[in-house]
């Protein structure tokens, strides 16, 4: 697996996640891809309001 890909364990209510997977499937995405889209959208909103987030290249 690439160094660019991070694994992260998410703990969430089972029924809520089942509904989330339904929505992801409806949109033609995996649950993982749907989460990634939400994260991208949220970061974009944040940066629009507060400026670009600088990340160290460690």
FENURWO-V617326 format. One record per backbone hydrogen bond with DSSP energy under -1.0 kcal/mol. NH is the residue of the N-H (numbers start at 1). CO is the residue of the C=O. E is the energy in kcal/mol with one decimal. If there is no record, write none. Layout:
nh:co:e
NH:CO:E
NH:CO:E
This chain:
nh:co:e
5:2:-1.3
17:13:-2.4
18:14:-2.2
19:15:-2.0
20:16:-2.3
21:17:-2.8
22:18:-1.7
23:19:-2.2
24:20:-2.7
25:21:-2.7
26:22:-2.4
27:23:-2.0
28:25:-1.4
29:24:-3.0
34:30:-2.3
35:31:-2.4
36:32:-2.3
37:33:-2.1
38:34:-2.1
39:35:-2.5
40:36:-2.5
41:37:-2.4
42:38:-2.4
43:39:-2.6
44:40:-2.3
45:41:-2.3
46:42:-2.5
47:43:-2.9
48:44:-2.0
49:45:-1.6
50:46:-2.9
51:47:-2.3
